[in-house]
Amino acid sequence: MTILAFSGSPRPDSAVSRLLRAAAAPAADSRFIFFEGVLDLPLFSPDLDGADALPPPAVAALRGLLHQAQAVLIATPEYAYGMPGSLKNALDWLVSAGSFYGKPTGVISASPSEVGGERARAGLLLTLEALGAAVVPAASFAVPLVRTKLAATGEVLDAAFAAQLTEAVAALAAAVPAV
Ligand SMILES: Cc1cc2nc3c(=O)[nH]c(=O)nc-3n(C[C@H](O)[C@H](O)[C@H](O)COP(=O)(O)O)c2cc1C
């Protein structure tokens, strides 16, 4: 099974990107493809996304990754109580492709705060609802105090958090229909 690990952070040294890589590391049964390129995408306009429009290369690449994945694990930081604008921009580019529709999706937020980016996650859930993603509750949660749980090296510092990540990947895999 192929899982797209979709980082919503625009930063190269990102906590949510590290979180996704930590979730993937023990999951030998699944193939993970990582998307950490929200800043590579141009700003969306419907005028650039018509039926005859050739998508920009970075958009075509992201659409290709989403198309080949059977499930998605998406993680977002929180900026001013919302998801980063660059993540919303990426999702706007994915509306017309329709590839999120019915796809099992885990939705995680993480933040150094005690709320763990839950407000950003709430907004992300709404947008993913519009895209028709099949959100998997057991793979969807906020991660408060992320700096106490995940080191800058990517090492998971908290056993309960490690178990939560493992269970999230297992729940995603279980939600993919057998062919
Ligand atoms: C402009 C800005 C606004 C932020 N607003 C919030 C916020 O509303 N709530 C919160 O919990 N953290 C907030 N943060 C902290 C980020 O969530 C935190 O830096 C997070 O770890 C970044 O994730 P990343 O390392 O994956 O990029 C904000 C950070 C920035 C730079």
PDBQT file of the ligand as one rigid body, heavy atoms in Angstrom, charges set to zero:
ROOT
HETATM    1  C1  LIG A 201       3.239  33.350  12.164  1.00  0.00    +0.000 C 
HETATM    2  C2  LIG A 201       3.084  32.232  13.143  1.00  0.00    +0.000 A 
HETATM    3  C3  LIG A 201       1.876  32.038  13.767  1.00  0.00    +0.000 A 
HETATM    4  C4  LIG A 201       1.704  30.985  14.659  1.00  0.00    +0.000 A 
HETATM    5  N1  LIG A 201       0.491  30.811  15.231  1.00  0.00    +0.000 NA
HETATM    6  C5  LIG A 201       0.298  29.750  16.045  1.00  0.00    +0.000 A 
HETATM    7  C6  LIG A 201      -1.002  29.502  16.597  1.00  0.00    +0.000 A 
HETATM    8  O1  LIG A 201      -1.970  30.182  16.332  1.00  0.00    +0.000 OA
HETATM    9  N2  LIG A 201      -1.130  28.417  17.402  1.00  0.00    +0.000 N 
HETATM   10  C7  LIG A 201      -0.082  27.577  17.709  1.00  0.00    +0.000 A 
HETATM   11  O2  LIG A 201      -0.271  26.624  18.438  1.00  0.00    +0.000 OA
HETATM   12  N3  LIG A 201       1.148  27.802  17.196  1.00  0.00    +0.000 NA
HETATM   13  C8  LIG A 201       1.358  28.862  16.383  1.00  0.00    +0.000 A 
HETATM   14  N4  LIG A 201       2.586  29.076  15.840  1.00  0.00    +0.000 N 
HETATM   15  C9  LIG A 201       3.681  28.156  16.173  1.00  0.00    +0.000 C 
HETATM   16  C10 LIG A 201       3.791  27.058  15.133  1.00  0.00    +0.000 C 
HETATM   17  O3  LIG A 201       2.652  26.224  15.153  1.00  0.00    +0.000 OA
HETATM   18  C11 LIG A 201       5.029  26.243  15.432  1.00  0.00    +0.000 C 
HETATM   19  O4  LIG A 201       6.140  27.037  15.153  1.00  0.00    +0.000 OA
HETATM   20  C12 LIG A 201       5.063  24.932  14.694  1.00  0.00    +0.000 C 
HETATM   21  O5  LIG A 201       5.930  24.043  15.384  1.00  0.00    +0.000 OA
HETATM   22  C13 LIG A 201       5.579  25.079  13.296  1.00  0.00    +0.000 C 
HETATM   23  O6  LIG A 201       5.514  23.809  12.677  1.00  0.00    +0.000 OA
HETATM   24  P1  LIG A 201       6.635  23.349  11.668  1.00  0.00    +0.000 P 
HETATM   25  O7  LIG A 201       7.920  23.213  12.473  1.00  0.00    +0.000 OA
HETATM   26  O8  LIG A 201       6.152  22.025  11.169  1.00  0.00    +0.000 OA
HETATM   27  O9  LIG A 201       6.766  24.355  10.589  1.00  0.00    +0.000 OA
HETATM   28  C14 LIG A 201       2.782  30.118  14.937  1.00  0.00    +0.000 A 
HETATM   29  C15 LIG A 201       4.009  30.325  14.301  1.00  0.00    +0.000 A 
HETATM   30  C16 LIG A 201       4.152  31.351  13.405  1.00  0.00    +0.000 A 
HETATM   31  C17 LIG A 201       5.485  31.525  12.706  1.00  0.00    +0.000 C 
ENDROOT
TORSDOF 0
